[in-house]
Amino acid sequence: MTYAKKAFLSLLCFVLVFVTATPAVTQAATTINDVPTNNSNYKAISWAVDNDLLSLNSANNFLPNEQITERELVVMFAKLDRNYALTYNDSVAYNFYSDFYLPFNGTYTTANRSKAVTRGQFARIYAAFKGLDLDEPQAVQYLYTNEILTGSTGKKTFADFNPSTKLTRGDIAEFLYRAVQSGNFAVQGLKRTAAGRDNDKITLPPGFMGSNNADFEEPKDNSNDFTGPKYVNNALQSIDIEKPDLIANDQDSTLITVSLKTCKGDPIPDDKSYTFRVTSSYGAKIVDTSGEAVRNVQSDGSTVSAIVIAPKLTKSVRDTISFELINNTDPAMKCLEGEKLNAQVRYSPQPEMRIDYQVYDPANTDDNGSITPPYVPFEKLPEFFTENIINVHWIDPEEKLFSIGQQTNVTNALGKVENVYLQYGGSDKKYPALGYKNAILQFENYNISVWLFETIIQKRLKDSVNDKKTIEIMYMISEDGRPIYRIQGIDDAIASQVENINPVGSIIQLMSYMPEEKQLTLEHYDSVMKIYAILTGLSNYDRTVLLKYQGGKLLGQVEAYKKRVEALKESADAASRPTGKDRYTKVMVTLVRPGGEPITDYQGTVKIKFNGVEKTASFVTNTSDYLDKTGGPGTAVAYFDSVIYGKSKVEATLVNKIDPRYATILKDLKDKTVTKEIFTNPYFSKNSSSLATEVAYVVDYSASMKGTDQSNYRGKKMIEVIDQLKAKNNIVIETNTKATVLGEGSTENVLKKDLYKASKEKGATDIFAGVELALSKFSNDTKTSKAIIVVSDGKTSKSKMTKVLNDAKKQGVKVYTVSMGKKSQVNDVILTQLAAETGGAYYHAIDNLQLHQVFQKIIDSILYKTSSSSCVNPEDLFEETTVTLRKGNITMNARIDGNCANVAKVNVRFSSLSGDVQFELTKRSDSVYMLTKPVQTMQDFKVNDEIEFVAYDKDGKIIALKTATITN
């Protein structure tokens, strides 16, 4: 078949994806005489009969043991396939599936179509239908894994499946019934003739082919757990999986990073970026650092990464996460086009004792705690619509659904294209009403709240004067595949008074839908803040135009509305706090059954320990009212009077007997203490200087920072730095492939903007573009001190480096550079040079606490013009300490903060009942100390588990201590 014909059929299937809906499970309309209702296969057989996959004979017998021919099988696939939209003729179906290379024997040999199908052949066909090119053993294991079958005895071996036995009518009814229930039945197919190319994606358990050992293999080592076609191996360097085993609870996550070169094996420049589509074979969520769903991710130079969240499951499964290069125009990467680079992860259900916390301190109004917003799903696209005007017929604010329609082209079952008016939420049940709550909702070009969207739609529908009582809005698709619904149309009377300036007209129009100030409730919080966001983005000229409208009354009204809803929110927060506690740490413990569902009716207590204090709390039943200070249903809550800023830990242990109803599923938690490290964001010390300064803030939001700072702590903390420095002139810049100014001017004005809260990691890295832009924004005032703070991993294009360094020195601007995370992820050479040549300082922070300490040192340096040591905190001098026992040798290793220059030596002290022994480590570099000794050296000592690393200065004074344990 020609390429054009194949493309046409693929388009045809896409357009008619809803025409063939998956059959629903129903009871048989007719009695089946030879299959009793208590037969284990009765439900599947009755389903197959009712959905016209298999028929009864004249005596109403099903004949479950009769064999299935390949011709019958291909037609059954066509009837169930959501991507098949042609007639149910076996020749047409064979022709259709030939483009997907399904291993039917009768595709080109007509005589084979009437032959019986074996069970093993069915396994290969089904795997290929789902996109996997497998041989029979791997295909059978694939069916076991996805619970399409269990085997004749339940042993789940290859022989137990009886692969050479002929497929019967009873078999195929059960197999297809399970397949339809397990997920979307739609052909994916292969790109080439089946030859077992995907066998390495399926792990055969020990004993599967005949051994007595039935245990499953453990996941492979990360460094080798990736697959890709042989001819892309020059390009594919490695796939690193941060955590290959996840708890199947809809919360546990892992970062997967793919390292690449060009197809010829050449390095990829740091300023290059490519787009990859990331998919999960098991439907896991792919999200960005804010927890929002994404379909596509961008590379940063040679690396591309994705965050995967495990689904809720009650069984252990392996998943394939695939990276596929899309929209490529670079010939150097052509070998990756159409190919998938795959990583394997495993999801396992486990019982959990989940610990969350919240901190309240009126001296620090920052939001502290582990409670994060829930994952925001995609709304379903109206997939037959084009990006254009659509009609809204009705909207249901209670269900968050609306009915929309458009004149569009649809291909019917006969393959003919018809131009029809298609309405979602109309009379045709194949096209149900769509959700809008999690879509991107806009008025003109500005994001609005769900409440505003509903209010405007309802008012316009009510005022509609056309015959169908519909209104028009714009439908588009965002870069990440989300639907955008945009309401358009500023009243003429408003537009004429504000010079047709869209943001000004939008503010006035949107405020007209808001209630009076005294009628505002928390329901209006998001609406007010969205309008205020438009206001803060106005240029000086636009603001002047708004001030002229009604004598500036509206500007004051928006400010007043913001204060009102913020006060309402503060009152609600205050109502949730316990009385008599001025500051506290609130710890919440929830029991979770395997599969991720919280237990809401547990009868029992838990002992919670924080900061040396123990409290016993009961699991609360059937309440989720936070005003009652009880948290969610089934949550045990304890309040502690102390607040620890920085790192601390909480311990939780179930006390008394486990609730008998949950004794089995929670047995792994019996007598177990669960520990969670918590972090409370510290605040900066009070300034005692008011030096006039100009400061630029350049923060790296390239794709590689996804692995360095998954919580966007750098952005949150930088906003605090801006507030703390209170510079005369602030220049706030986000940089990735290019640099963007997020705000500039006085501290008060820039803090009104979102700044880094809304920043997303994407694209390549060019921090010098950010520094160059910052330098162009400083004033010529020689009386103000000027500085730039850069946060980056240092993996950047260097094309502008020389020019930027010269310009910074000419202007007298000091550059302070900061990196985060593992040293191996950082190019500190670039960051060190940028800081050293401009008179600033380079810092590396290993965690969030050190980042706070780094920023405190930079604040002090800028405000007090002091020379700044790059040693962040001597107490955290040791970045890594290990003692390893291997092959008769004991190896001691220490990595220290290389910026701390006063370390003279590092010793390791082994404490023992028979006396202590101490070794001085050899300095291997500025930051690494090592020593290896034979085990015999220690034979006269009974060494305790804890070993102490000690750092000394030149005077023999101890600078820092850290303990470690021996590992084999």
Number of C-alpha atoms within 10 A of each C-alpha: 9 8 9 9 11 15 12 12 19 15 14 22 23 17 20 22 18 16 18 19 16 18 16 11 16 14 15 17 10 11 14 20 13 13 19 11 13 8 9 11 18 19 18 23 29 26 24 25 20 19 19 13 20 19 16 16 10 7 9 14 14 21 17 17 12 14 19 21 19 24 24 17 20 24 20 22 21 26 22 21 21 21 25 26 26 20 15 15 12 18 16 15 22 21 13 21 20 19 21 20 20 29 23 22 16 17 22 12 9 13 10 16 22 13 16 19 24 19 21 21 22 23 24 27 25 25 24 27 23 18 19 24 29 26 21 21 21 25 27 32 23 23 20 18 17 17 13 20 21 17 17 12 9 11 13 21 25 22 16 15 22 16 18 12 14 20 24 19 21 22 21 23 24 20 19 23 21 16 18 18 14 12 12 14 19 19 22 15 23 20 15 12 15 20 11 16 14 19 17 13 21 20 17 19 17 15 15 22 13 11 10 9 10 14 10 12 10 10 14 13 11 17 10 12 19 24 20 17 15 8 11 23 19 15 23 23 17 20 24 20 23 14 14 21 19 22 24 27 26 19 16 17 22 18 18 21 22 21 18 24 21 23 19 13 15 12 13 19 18 21 23 18 23 21 19 22 18 23 22 18 12 16 14 19 24 23 21 22 18 18 19 15 20 21 17 21 25 23 29 30 27 23 22 27 26 30 24 25 24 27 23 20 19 17 14 16 15 20 20 21 23 20 25 17 23 15 10 14 10 9 9 16 19 15 18 23 14 10 17 20 21 23 26 23 24 18 26 20 20 22 21 23 22 16 22 18 21 17 25 21 16 9 9 14 10 16 13 19 18 14 10 9 9 9 15 14 16 19 17 14 18 20 13 17 21 15 14 10 18 21 19 22 20 20 22 13 16 6 10 15 17 20 20 26 20 20 16 14 16 20 19 15 15 9 15 9 13 11 10 12 11 19 24 20 20 16 9 10 9 14 16 17 20 18 18 24 20 16 20 21 22 20 24 18 13 18 19 24 21 20 17 22 22 19 16 15 22 18 11 16 19 13 12 13 11 9 6 9 15 22 22 20 20 17 20 19 15 10 10 13 16 20 23 21 21 22 21 14 15 19 12 10 9 17 18 12 15 19 12 14 15 17 23 23 25 25 23 22 17 19 19 10 12 17 11 11 14 8 8 16 13 15 10 18 19 17 23 26 18 17 23 19 18 17 22 16 16 14 11 9 9 17 17 13 17 25 17 14 16 10 9 14 12 17 19 11 14 20 13 13 23 20 13 19 22 16 13 16 15 12 11 14 12 12 14 16 19 15 8 7 13 13 19 20 21 21 24 22 26 24 24 20 19 21 22 23 16 21 16 19 16 22 16 16 19 21 19 26 19 21 14 6 10 14 14 16 20 17 24 22 17 12 15 16 12 14 14 12 16 20 20 21 19 24 28 26 24 24 22 18 14 18 17 17 15 15 13 14 13 19 17 24 20 21 15 12 12 19 14 10 11 13 13 10 14 20 12 12 17 14 13 13 15 16 16 15 10 20 19 22 22 18 19 15 10 7 12 9 10 11 16 17 18 25 28 27 25 28 25 32 30 30 26 28 25 22 22 20 18 16 15 20 16 25 21 15 19 22 18 18 20 21 14 17 23 19 24 15 21 27 25 26 23 24 29 28 26 17 23 16 17 16 21 18 16 15 19 13 12 21 18 14 19 15 19 21 14 10 18 18 25 24 26 31 34 28 33 25 24 27 27 18 21 24 20 9 16 19 12 8 9 9 8 17 19 24 25 25 26 27 24 29 29 23 26 27 20 17 12 14 20 11 11 20 20 13 17 23 14 10 15 15 22 23 28 28 28 27 26 22 18 15 15 8 16 18 15 21 11 18 27 18 16 25 22 15 15 21 17 25 26 27 29 26 24 18 14 22 16 18 23 24 17 22 22 17 20 29 20 18 17 24 18 14 12 11 14 18 16 21 21 24 17 16 10 18 21 21 17 14 20 17 21 14 16 12 8 10 14 20 17 23 18 25 17 20 25 19 19 16 13 15 23 14 17 25 21 26 17 20 18 16 9 10 11 13 14 13 15 17 19 17 15 10 10 14 17 18 20 21 18 16 14 14 14 11 11 13 9 10 16 14 17 13 12 14 20 16 25 20 24 17 15 10 8 11 11 14 17 18 18 19 15 15 13 15 10 8
